[in-house]
Amino acid sequence: MVLLLPDGEPKSERRGSVLTSGRSFAGVLPVGRALARAGREDGLLVHSVHYRVRGWNGEDAHLAADATWAVEEVVRRYGDVPVCLAGHGMGGRAALHAAGHPAVNSVLALAPWLPEDHTAATPEPVRQLAGRQVLMVHGTSDTRTDPELSYRLAARAKKSNRDTCRFEVHTDGHALRQYQDEVLALATDFVLGSLFTRSYARPVADALAAPPPLGLRMPLAAGFGRSMRH
């Protein structure tokens, strides 16, 4: 099972309209479609999570709470199945926070929104990532979410969880559209490898095995995944 967690806002108690939901899901829907196609024969299911409100809202962490609720719902409906949390922007932060649920097998965080270190009341947690396969992907030209903050979080997580890696998409922005084909191929390889215990593509395996900073600043090569499609 893959749960798609869309982007959100730092503060908002407003419920998402249909229009807002469409915009929020723009960052994760291409990944969801790619995963659904690639995993169909293996019985992979992909569901989107609709948040109760748009905002993270400080210590309330509403989006993370909704992600945890969604995992519980998967367990209730489908039983003991491994779950991958795949989020973009604020949804990436929600995926990382909710990873501690026992059913969560892996986390895919695309351009995750993270608070500035000096403004956060407490450091972003990483202990819940232990035992999970974790991949972060960030464009180096992202002006909405700071790629350096995801690197720092990945470096902290790597100390207690060796199965953490991070790829940088050079010159790409927040939406990761410039190299979307490569990002989708990377996400598909990671998620299917994690959920179905398959071998990862060489760059992913190398990133997971490499010590910091190499495995956390792994460049996503142009054309990644092309050889896997032929």
Contacts in CASP RR format, 6 or more apart in sequence:
PFRMAT RR
TARGET T0000
AUTHOR 0000-0000-0000
METHOD contacts of the structure
MODEL  1
MVLLLPDGEPKSERRGSVLTSGRSFAGVLPVGRALARAGREDGLLVHSVH
YRVRGWNGEDAHLAADATWAVEEVVRRYGDVPVCLAGHGMGGRAALHAAG
HPAVNSVLALAPWLPEDHTAATPEPVRQLAGRQVLMVHGTSDTRTDPELS
YRLAARAKKSNRDTCRFEVHTDGHALRQYQDEVLALATDFVLGSLFTRSY
ARPVADALAAPPPLGLRMPLAAGFGRSMRH
1 44 0 8 1.000
1 45 0 8 1.000
1 46 0 8 1.000
1 47 0 8 1.000
1 74 0 8 1.000
1 78 0 8 1.000
1 81 0 8 1.000
1 82 0 8 1.000
1 83 0 8 1.000
1 84 0 8 1.000
2 32 0 8 1.000
2 35 0 8 1.000
2 44 0 8 1.000
2 45 0 8 1.000
2 46 0 8 1.000
2 47 0 8 1.000
2 83 0 8 1.000
2 84 0 8 1.000
2 86 0 8 1.000
2 191 0 8 1.000
2 195 0 8 1.000
3 47 0 8 1.000
3 48 0 8 1.000
3 49 0 8 1.000
3 67 0 8 1.000
3 70 0 8 1.000
3 71 0 8 1.000
3 74 0 8 1.000
3 83 0 8 1.000
3 84 0 8 1.000
3 85 0 8 1.000
3 86 0 8 1.000
4 25 0 8 1.000
4 28 0 8 1.000
4 29 0 8 1.000
4 31 0 8 1.000
4 32 0 8 1.000
4 46 0 8 1.000
4 47 0 8 1.000
4 48 0 8 1.000
4 49 0 8 1.000
4 86 0 8 1.000
4 87 0 8 1.000
5 28 0 8 1.000
5 49 0 8 1.000
5 63 0 8 1.000
5 67 0 8 1.000
5 85 0 8 1.000
5 86 0 8 1.000
5 87 0 8 1.000
5 88 0 8 1.000
5 91 0 8 1.000
5 92 0 8 1.000
5 94 0 8 1.000
5 95 0 8 1.000
6 21 0 8 1.000
6 22 0 8 1.000
6 24 0 8 1.000
6 25 0 8 1.000
6 27 0 8 1.000
6 28 0 8 1.000
6 48 0 8 1.000
6 49 0 8 1.000
6 51 0 8 1.000
6 87 0 8 1.000
6 88 0 8 1.000
6 91 0 8 1.000
7 24 0 8 1.000
7 27 0 8 1.000
7 88 0 8 1.000
7 89 0 8 1.000
7 90 0 8 1.000
7 91 0 8 1.000
7 113 0 8 1.000
8 24 0 8 1.000
8 51 0 8 1.000
8 54 0 8 1.000
8 55 0 8 1.000
8 56 0 8 1.000
8 63 0 8 1.000
8 89 0 8 1.000
8 90 0 8 1.000
8 91 0 8 1.000
8 113 0 8 1.000
9 54 0 8 1.000
9 55 0 8 1.000
9 56 0 8 1.000
9 90 0 8 1.000
10 55 0 8 1.000
10 56 0 8 1.000
10 57 0 8 1.000
10 58 0 8 1.000
10 90 0 8 1.000
10 113 0 8 1.000
11 55 0 8 1.000
11 56 0 8 1.000
11 57 0 8 1.000
11 58 0 8 1.000
12 53 0 8 1.000
12 54 0 8 1.000
12 55 0 8 1.000
12 57 0 8 1.000
13 53 0 8 1.000
13 54 0 8 1.000
13 55 0 8 1.000
13 57 0 8 1.000
14 53 0 8 1.000
14 54 0 8 1.000
15 52 0 8 1.000
15 53 0 8 1.000
15 54 0 8 1.000
16 24 0 8 1.000
16 51 0 8 1.000
16 53 0 8 1.000
16 54 0 8 1.000
20 54 0 8 1.000
21 50 0 8 1.000
24 54 0 8 1.000
25 48 0 8 1.000
26 175 0 8 1.000
27 88 0 8 1.000
27 110 0 8 1.000
27 175 0 8 1.000
27 176 0 8 1.000
28 48 0 8 1.000
28 86 0 8 1.000
28 87 0 8 1.000
28 88 0 8 1.000
28 91 0 8 1.000
28 110 0 8 1.000
29 48 0 8 1.000
30 180 0 8 1.000
30 184 0 8 1.000
31 86 0 8 1.000
31 88 0 8 1.000
31 108 0 8 1.000
31 110 0 8 1.000
31 183 0 8 1.000
31 184 0 8 1.000
31 187 0 8 1.000
32 46 0 8 1.000
32 86 0 8 1.000
34 184 0 8 1.000
34 187 0 8 1.000
34 188 0 8 1.000
35 44 0 8 1.000
35 46 0 8 1.000
35 86 0 8 1.000
35 187 0 8 1.000
35 188 0 8 1.000
35 191 0 8 1.000
35 192 0 8 1.000
36 44 0 8 1.000
36 46 0 8 1.000
38 44 0 8 1.000
38 188 0 8 1.000
38 192 0 8 1.000
39 192 0 8 1.000
42 192 0 8 1.000
42 196 0 8 1.000
44 192 0 8 1.000
44 195 0 8 1.000
45 78 0 8 1.000
47 70 0 8 1.000
47 74 0 8 1.000
49 66 0 8 1.000
49 67 0 8 1.000
49 70 0 8 1.000
51 62 0 8 1.000
51 63 0 8 1.000
51 66 0 8 1.000
52 62 0 8 1.000
52 66 0 8 1.000
53 62 0 8 1.000
55 62 0 8 1.000
55 63 0 8 1.000
55 90 0 8 1.000
56 62 0 8 1.000
56 63 0 8 1.000
56 64 0 8 1.000
56 90 0 8 1.000
56 93 0 8 1.000
56 94 0 8 1.000
58 121 0 8 1.000
59 121 0 8 1.000
61 94 0 8 1.000
61 97 0 8 1.000
63 90 0 8 1.000
63 91 0 8 1.000
63 93 0 8 1.000
63 94 0 8 1.000
64 93 0 8 1.000
64 94 0 8 1.000
64 97 0 8 1.000
64 98 0 8 1.000
66 94 0 8 1.000
67 85 0 8 1.000
67 91 0 8 1.000
67 94 0 8 1.000
67 95 0 8 1.000
67 97 0 8 1.000
67 98 0 8 1.000
68 98 0 8 1.000
68 101 0 8 1.000
71 83 0 8 1.000
71 85 0 8 1.000
71 98 0 8 1.000
71 101 0 8 1.000
71 103 0 8 1.000
71 104 0 8 1.000
72 101 0 8 1.000
74 81 0 8 1.000
74 83 0 8 1.000
74 103 0 8 1.000
75 81 0 8 1.000
75 103 0 8 1.000
80 103 0 8 1.000
81 103 0 8 1.000
82 103 0 8 1.000
82 104 0 8 1.000
82 105 0 8 1.000
82 106 0 8 1.000
82 194 0 8 1.000
82 195 0 8 1.000
83 101 0 8 1.000
83 103 0 8 1.000
83 104 0 8 1.000
83 105 0 8 1.000
84 104 0 8 1.000
84 105 0 8 1.000
84 106 0 8 1.000
84 107 0 8 1.000
84 108 0 8 1.000
84 191 0 8 1.000
84 194 0 8 1.000
84 195 0 8 1.000
85 92 0 8 1.000
85 94 0 8 1.000
85 95 0 8 1.000
85 98 0 8 1.000
85 99 0 8 1.000
85 104 0 8 1.000
85 106 0 8 1.000
85 107 0 8 1.000
85 108 0 8 1.000
86 95 0 8 1.000
86 107 0 8 1.000
86 108 0 8 1.000
86 110 0 8 1.000
86 187 0 8 1.000
86 191 0 8 1.000
87 94 0 8 1.000
87 95 0 8 1.000
87 108 0 8 1.000
87 109 0 8 1.000
87 110 0 8 1.000
87 112 0 8 1.000
88 110 0 8 1.000
88 111 0 8 1.000
89 109 0 8 1.000
89 110 0 8 1.000
89 111 0 8 1.000
89 112 0 8 1.000
89 113 0 8 1.000
89 144 0 8 1.000
89 145 0 8 1.000
89 174 0 8 1.000
90 113 0 8 1.000
91 109 0 8 1.000
91 112 0 8 1.000
91 113 0 8 1.000
92 109 0 8 1.000
92 110 0 8 1.000
92 111 0 8 1.000
92 112 0 8 1.000
92 113 0 8 1.000
93 109 0 8 1.000
93 112 0 8 1.000
93 113 0 8 1.000
93 114 0 8 1.000
93 124 0 8 1.000
95 107 0 8 1.000
95 108 0 8 1.000
95 109 0 8 1.000
95 112 0 8 1.000
96 107 0 8 1.000
96 109 0 8 1.000
96 112 0 8 1.000
96 124 0 8 1.000
96 128 0 8 1.000
96 129 0 8 1.000
96 134 0 8 1.000
96 153 0 8 1.000
97 125 0 8 1.000
97 128 0 8 1.000
98 104 0 8 1.000
98 128 0 8 1.000
99 107 0 8 1.000
99 128 0 8 1.000
99 129 0 8 1.000
99 132 0 8 1.000
99 134 0 8 1.000
100 128 0 8 1.000
100 129 0 8 1.000
100 132 0 8 1.000
104 132 0 8 1.000
105 132 0 8 1.000
105 133 0 8 1.000
105 194 0 8 1.000
105 195 0 8 1.000
106 132 0 8 1.000
106 133 0 8 1.000
106 134 0 8 1.000
106 135 0 8 1.000
106 190 0 8 1.000
106 191 0 8 1.000
106 194 0 8 1.000
106 195 0 8 1.000
107 129 0 8 1.000
107 132 0 8 1.000
107 133 0 8 1.000
107 134 0 8 1.000
107 135 0 8 1.000
108 135 0 8 1.000
108 137 0 8 1.000
108 187 0 8 1.000
108 190 0 8 1.000
108 191 0 8 1.000
109 134 0 8 1.000
109 135 0 8 1.000
109 136 0 8 1.000
109 137 0 8 1.000
109 150 0 8 1.000
110 136 0 8 1.000
110 137 0 8 1.000
110 138 0 8 1.000
110 176 0 8 1.000
110 183 0 8 1.000
110 187 0 8 1.000
111 137 0 8 1.000
111 138 0 8 1.000
111 139 0 8 1.000
111 142 0 8 1.000
111 144 0 8 1.000
111 145 0 8 1.000
111 147 0 8 1.000
111 150 0 8 1.000
111 173 0 8 1.000
111 174 0 8 1.000
111 175 0 8 1.000
111 176 0 8 1.000
112 136 0 8 1.000
112 138 0 8 1.000
112 145 0 8 1.000
112 150 0 8 1.000
112 153 0 8 1.000
113 144 0 8 1.000
113 145 0 8 1.000
114 124 0 8 1.000
114 145 0 8 1.000
114 146 0 8 1.000
114 149 0 8 1.000
114 150 0 8 1.000
114 153 0 8 1.000
115 124 0 8 1.000
115 149 0 8 1.000
116 146 0 8 1.000
116 149 0 8 1.000
117 123 0 8 1.000
117 149 0 8 1.000
117 152 0 8 1.000
123 156 0 8 1.000
124 153 0 8 1.000
124 156 0 8 1.000
126 153 0 8 1.000
126 156 0 8 1.000
126 157 0 8 1.000
126 160 0 8 1.000
126 161 0 8 1.000
127 160 0 8 1.000
129 157 0 8 1.000
129 160 0 8 1.000
129 161 0 8 1.000
129 164 0 8 1.000
130 160 0 8 1.000
130 161 0 8 1.000
131 161 0 8 1.000
131 163 0 8 1.000
132 161 0 8 1.000
132 163 0 8 1.000
133 163 0 8 1.000
133 190 0 8 1.000
133 194 0 8 1.000
133 208 0 8 1.000
134 154 0 8 1.000
134 157 0 8 1.000
134 161 0 8 1.000
134 163 0 8 1.000
134 164 0 8 1.000
134 165 0 8 1.000
135 165 0 8 1.000
135 166 0 8 1.000
135 167 0 8 1.000
135 186 0 8 1.000
135 187 0 8 1.000
135 190 0 8 1.000
135 204 0 8 1.000
136 150 0 8 1.000
136 153 0 8 1.000
136 154 0 8 1.000
136 164 0 8 1.000
136 165 0 8 1.000
136 166 0 8 1.000
136 167 0 8 1.000
137 166 0 8 1.000
137 167 0 8 1.000
137 169 0 8 1.000
137 176 0 8 1.000
137 183 0 8 1.000
137 186 0 8 1.000
137 187 0 8 1.000
137 220 0 8 1.000
138 145 0 8 1.000
138 147 0 8 1.000
138 150 0 8 1.000
138 151 0 8 1.000
138 166 0 8 1.000
138 167 0 8 1.000
138 168 0 8 1.000
138 169 0 8 1.000
139 147 0 8 1.000
139 168 0 8 1.000
139 169 0 8 1.000
139 170 0 8 1.000
139 171 0 8 1.000
139 172 0 8 1.000
139 173 0 8 1.000
139 174 0 8 1.000
139 176 0 8 1.000
140 147 0 8 1.000
140 168 0 8 1.000
140 169 0 8 1.000
140 170 0 8 1.000
140 171 0 8 1.000
140 172 0 8 1.000
140 173 0 8 1.000
141 171 0 8 1.000
141 172 0 8 1.000
141 173 0 8 1.000
142 172 0 8 1.000
142 173 0 8 1.000
142 174 0 8 1.000
143 173 0 8 1.000
143 174 0 8 1.000
144 174 0 8 1.000
145 174 0 8 1.000
147 168 0 8 1.000
150 166 0 8 1.000
151 166 0 8 1.000
151 213 0 8 1.000
151 216 0 8 1.000
151 217 0 8 1.000
154 164 0 8 1.000
154 165 0 8 1.000
154 166 0 8 1.000
154 216 0 8 1.000
155 212 0 8 1.000
155 213 0 8 1.000
155 216 0 8 1.000
157 164 0 8 1.000
158 164 0 8 1.000
158 212 0 8 1.000
158 216 0 8 1.000
162 208 0 8 1.000
163 208 0 8 1.000
164 208 0 8 1.000
164 216 0 8 1.000
165 204 0 8 1.000
165 207 0 8 1.000
165 208 0 8 1.000
165 210 0 8 1.000
165 215 0 8 1.000
165 216 0 8 1.000
165 218 0 8 1.000
166 207 0 8 1.000
166 215 0 8 1.000
166 216 0 8 1.000
166 217 0 8 1.000
166 218 0 8 1.000
167 186 0 8 1.000
167 207 0 8 1.000
167 218 0 8 1.000
167 219 0 8 1.000
167 220 0 8 1.000
168 217 0 8 1.000
168 218 0 8 1.000
168 219 0 8 1.000
168 220 0 8 1.000
169 176 0 8 1.000
169 178 0 8 1.000
169 179 0 8 1.000
169 182 0 8 1.000
169 183 0 8 1.000
169 220 0 8 1.000
170 219 0 8 1.000
170 220 0 8 1.000
171 178 0 8 1.000
172 178 0 8 1.000
172 179 0 8 1.000
176 183 0 8 1.000
179 220 0 8 1.000
179 222 0 8 1.000
181 223 0 8 1.000
181 225 0 8 1.000
182 220 0 8 1.000
182 221 0 8 1.000
182 222 0 8 1.000
182 223 0 8 1.000
182 224 0 8 1.000
182 225 0 8 1.000
183 220 0 8 1.000
185 223 0 8 1.000
185 224 0 8 1.000
185 225 0 8 1.000
185 226 0 8 1.000
185 228 0 8 1.000
185 229 0 8 1.000
186 203 0 8 1.000
186 204 0 8 1.000
186 220 0 8 1.000
186 224 0 8 1.000
186 225 0 8 1.000
189 200 0 8 1.000
189 201 0 8 1.000
189 204 0 8 1.000
189 225 0 8 1.000
189 228 0 8 1.000
190 200 0 8 1.000
190 204 0 8 1.000
192 198 0 8 1.000
193 199 0 8 1.000
193 200 0 8 1.000
199 205 0 8 1.000
200 208 0 8 1.000
201 224 0 8 1.000
201 225 0 8 1.000
201 228 0 8 1.000
203 218 0 8 1.000
203 220 0 8 1.000
203 221 0 8 1.000
203 224 0 8 1.000
206 215 0 8 1.000
206 218 0 8 1.000
207 214 0 8 1.000
207 215 0 8 1.000
207 216 0 8 1.000
207 218 0 8 1.000
208 215 0 8 1.000
210 218 0 8 1.000
END
